[in-house]
């Protein structure tokens, strides 16, 4: 019965149709012994829509700590005592140097990430625009930005400076968001995404799996992203940080994470789906399966406050699976 469900879902998507919530809920709740069939179906959809190319991206923590938000997972929140580094905005030249290193590691996109609710106009904002211009002049990697909440005017200025993509995660499903963050409503995140899209920026928007959400809320997040028509979906996996409210939350089981990746692919067949923070700790030896389950991108190198994989390991993984790096 479930084999038929998986096959029909795959065929619907391959014909250009859309899966609805009811079908997605059945898929994400499949028993473990049927998960490999779900992986195979998502892989076929990925090949049909995205081919064999894998795109690497990288980030720099350009301003760290003292964030006024109370996101329950975050090491940089001023509400919690953690070991995260605290420092002001890096100079534009240092950000450029990090971007050049990312390019040499194979990254096509490079995200400038800052802590805090937003960056207001002023010296910091001008320095960030200068960094974007410098990276843009190099031609590679593409300059991306993740600077918190954004006004339409700021989005236009980023685009004019040469940014191609704005990254702004929802973090989790709207119904679960108040359990993770109380310092701003998710409607402000929706407004930022619309501002970025209105300025002609591509939008990279996803979340973190394993925060305590239900499988149904993972589906809800995917459907919300589909409604918002984002371009790229980064999937992070909770890496519990000592000192945060989620420090004792158990990791999401690897197969549950892989099923979620597959369902995201089936619900968002034409979007880039990237494996990002926490993938090494949650997926462990099953990391290659997540690429076979529909992901077509990897964040390489280190994350904001935690270490990631060495870029050469990611390049080796892509080659060993018979995929090709996006150049």
Secondary structure, 3 states (H helix, E strand, C coil): CHHHHHHHHHHHHHCCCCCCHHHHHHHHCCCHHHHHHHHHHHHHHHHHHHCCEEEEEEEEEEEECCECCCCCCCCCECCCCCCCCCECCCCHHHHHHHHHHHHHCCCCEEEEEECCCECCCCHHHHHHHHHHHHHHHHCCCEEEEECCECCHHHHHHHHHHCCCEEECCCECCHHHHCCCCCCCCHHHHHHHHHHHHHCCCEEECCEEECCCCCHHHHHHHHHHHHHHCCCEEEEEECCCCCCCCCCCCCCCCHHHHHHHHHHHHHHCCCCEEEECCCHHHHHHHHHHHHHHCCCCEEECECCCCCCCECHHHHHHHHHHCCCEECC
